[in-house]
Structures are given as C-alpha cells and as structure tokens.
C-alpha cells in the first residue's frame, strides 16, 4: 500500500525478494501537468508493469472496500507513504497486521513531512522505522529501525532517496522474522512533522543564514525555497551556501548573488526562474542584472 516514488522503491524490493502479493493499493490517478491529464502514481505504474492487481479506492472507510481488502486474506500489509487513512478494520485484517515504513526515528517526527522537518531542525541524524500500525498518528510499536547521518549538504531529495532504499531493505529483512514482539515507542522525544505549505518555502531574509540554508535544502527539489525579485518575479533557490556578510536583510552584497540575512549572508548558487531550467548564479546574472545594493523582498 503506497503511492509515490518512496513507496515504489519498497514495492520493487518486495518483488525482487519474491513475495507473493495479493494486491497493490495506491491512491487514484490525479490530474497533473499543464494539460491536467490523469496520471497514475509511480506505485501503480510499477505494479502494472509486473502484472500485479492494482486497486485505487478513494477511501477505505466504507464496508465494501473493507470487505474487499479482507478478501485478500493477506499475511501482512506493507504500507509506505500511502496517503489514505487506514480504519481499524483494515489494520486488523491481515494475519500479522499492517507494517508502516516511516522516514524518521520514531517517536521523533511523526506525521506527514519527517524528511523536510529533520533538515529544517538541523538534525544530525534521522533514519527509518518499521512499525506495527495502530490507530494513532505513527504511534505504533517498533519492529525495526536504522539510523542515517544527514550530510551537511544533503537536500530533502537526496535524503528521500537514501531513506527509500534503506526502508525497502529493512522491510525485506523484517518480513521473514514475523511474528515477533514489537517494542513500544518511548514516551519522551515525541515531535510532529506538519505538512509543508507553499508559503512556508518563502525565504525570510530576516532569519539567520543558517536557518535559510537549511530551508533551501529542506525544500529542494520540491516545492523549492523561493524569494521575489524587485520586479515581482518569483525565483526558486535550489542550492546556497553560508558566507560572511552584513547589511540590511535582503540586500544583494556583491556580483555573486550573495544576500544579507538576519545573521550572516547566503550565496545563492543554483536558482530557477519560472518556466526555465535550473541555472548557476553566473548564468542567471548574465540574463538578469541585479546590482550591489538591490533589495530582495
């Protein structure tokens, strides 16, 4: 049970390990792209390539959907970034229950955006937790976990890919050991990873360069940290580095696209204009003249 690329990595590992899959559940195709045509999720695409039966219910709350799920008579359900609420009837249906692959070391960063929140908080490490799902939000007992160091230059995209591979390997290692007793999560250290809003990705130059550099990495590649140029154009910032500098926050300090922050300065090294491909700062500045002293909002 999963939908995006993170879950497709797990599905590929389960297929490679030779598990018999009664069904694959994914969220329904959604409108995407300029034409807003319905697009199947990565999990659905991969499952269909391997001839696996795919179900895409809008909800699992009604009795018919729950009866169809129970009819699979599954030993276990593997859940990774599925995106739908699993009612108790679903959690109870498989013989060994539902196991969730979560991209943090629970109980830290329960919720929707654990990868981005770990980077924003400046965490040195994160990891994968395989847990027995319960009714609460990522509150179930832990079956397995593994730690991963967050590199100083690691973006959310790179961390996502590393954790996806780790989670896929960890669930393949865990399944043959079932059933075994899970360990309750500690009561201490609980934090919540709220969903990222587009407005949150806007760079606030009054913040320190340290916080803004984390934001650039946490929102790369999606939704992309951004700022506004003097003419109102939105500019995505995909890479940046902390450098010395001091001025009114938002002031361009030199001809290398260095911007003053509340403390220190941030040099924007990879940016993207609307409808354009990512480009280095020198390439961007050849097309857009931003003199020293220009103020970014």
C-alpha positions, 0 to 999 in steps of 0.5 A: 500500500503506497503511492509515490516514488518512496513507496515504489522503491519498497514495492520493487524490493518486495518483488525482487525478494519474491513475495507473493502479493495479493494486491497493490493499493495506491491512491487514484490517478490525479490530474497533473501537468499543464494539460491536467491529464490523469496520471497514475502514481509511480506505485501503480505504474510499477505494479502494472508493469509486473502484472500485479492487481492494482486497486485505487479506492478513494477511501477505505472507510466504507464496508465494501472496500473493507470487505474487499481488502479482507478478501485478500486474506493477506499475511501482512500489509506493507504500507509506505507513504500511502496517503489514505487513512487506514480504519481499524478494520483494515489494520486488523485484517491481515494475519500479522497486521499492517507494517508502516515504513516511516522516514524518521526515528520514531517517536521523533517526527511523526506525521506527514513531512519527517524528511523536510522537518529533520533538515529544517531542525538541523538534525544530525541524524534521522533514519527509518522505522518499521512499525506495527500500525495502530490507530494513532498518528505513527504511534505504533510499536517498533519492529525495526529501525536504522539510523542515517547521518544527514550530510551537511549538504544533503537536500530533502531529495537526496535524503528521500532517496537514501531513506527509500532504499534503506526502508525497502531493505529493512522491510525485506529483512523484517518480513521473514522474522514475523511474528515477533514482539514489537517494542513500544515507542518511548514516551519522551522525544515525541515531535510532529512533522506538519505538512509543508505549505507553499508559503512556508518555502518563502525565504525570510531574509530576516532569519539567520543564514543558517536557518535559510540554508537549511530551508533551501535544502529542506525544500529542494527539489520540491516545492523549492525555497523561493524569494521575489525579485524587485520586479515581482518575479518569483525565483526558486533557490535550489542550492546556497551556501553560508558566507560572511556578510552584513547589511540590511536583510535582503540586500544583494552584497556583491556580483555573486548573488550573495544576500544579507540575512538576519545573521550572516549572508547566503550565496545563492548558487543554483536558482530557477526562474519560472518556466526555465531550467535550473541555472548557476548564479553566473548564468542567471546574472548574465540574463538578469542584472541585479546590482550591489545594493538591490533589495530582495523582498 
